[in-house]
Amino acid sequence: MRSEEYAMMPYDPIPWLMAQDDHSAIRARRQLGLDRTGDPQAAHAIASALAGEQAADGSFAGSPMATAGVLCSLADLRAGGAETVIAGGRSYLLAVLAAQPGYRRALDVTPGSLRTPCDLCGFFGPYEDRSQPQVMAHGASEMNHYRSYEPLLGPKSPVRAERRSSRDRAGPSSCYAWGLIPLSYVVEALCRAGAAGDERLQPAIHALLGA
């Protein structure tokens, strides 16, 4: 936090943050270098608990967004002993990217070249099918995973999977929420998990820059 931003706040947030005990507070303190007594042990316990939730394919809940959320959380917690969990999550997310319809096409995409609305080379699409109930439900589930791990960045209320009326727009609210947010979050998580230089990540980066 920059000094001018801190000076504009009406109160000092640090005492409040230091008094909290939940996962998010421990994560924030470790990210800011404000460890409270016992935080390293608590971070290690959280990492151990997460390891027990990881599926055989390296995912969490079979979800790209949940898996990305765990990897970002572990990076902030700076907990030792999580290398196996991180490696499994990294492998899963790289496989998810490689399975996207436009993965090969994205290899040749240049910055700013995707001019068609919603064109992300098929990463986390297809947008034309988003009105189908099963697709809508999947999109809502993924965005709610994102919200649970990044509450300051996600939607302010749970994303609904079912429409309340024929005019209601359930599921993620825009094409950006369907494709751009998942793609950028997965790329961020992979970079934080040590895959920034992995060639398998390049098509996803090309798609982001192309958009």
ZITARA-V985997 format. One record per run of one state. SS is the DSSP state (~ for helix, > for strand, _ for the rest). FROM is the first residue (numbers start at 1). LEN is the number of residues. If there is no record, write none. Layout:
SS,FROM,LEN
SS,FROM,LEN
//
This chain:
_,1,2
~,3,6
_,9,4
~,13,7
_,20,3
~,23,10
_,33,6
~,39,13
_,52,2
>,54,1
_,55,5
>,60,1
_,61,2
>,63,1
~,64,14
_,78,5
~,83,16
_,99,4
~,103,4
_,107,20
~,127,3
_,130,3
~,133,17
_,150,25
~,175,21
_,196,3
~,199,12
_,211,1
//
